[in-house]
Amino acid sequence: MNITMTQPAFKWFLEEMNLNKEDTVRFYVRYGGSPQLIAGFSIGIEVSDPSTPAVTMEMDGITFFIEEKDAWYFKDHSLHIKFSRKINEIEFEYVQD
C-alpha cells in the first residue's frame, strides 16, 4: 500500500485546506458517503497528527498518511489522488498492488 498524488491534487490540498509546511493530513475510513472501494464506506480527510501510520507520503514538507487502523479498507490497493478539472475536485483511485 502506497499513497501517490499528482501535483494539481497537491495544489488543491494547499489551497482548500490552507496547509503549511510540516502539516500532516490523514486519510481515514468513514461510514457512508459516496461508495468507492467498499460499499458503505468512503475516505475522509483531516489535518491530524499521526499515531501509528501504516503508510506515509511526504510532498514539499507536508506529510499525508493512513493509520494502521484504517489500512483494512485498502485491501492490497494503493491510494492515488488526482485532480479533476472537469469537476474541480480531487478524485481517489485505488490501484491494485
Secondary structure, DSSP 4 states (H G I P E B T S, - for coil): --EEE-HHHHHHHHHHHT--TT-EEEEEEEESSS--SSTTEEEEEEE---SSEEEEEEETTEEEEEEGGGGGGGTTEEEEEEEETTTTEEEEEEEE-
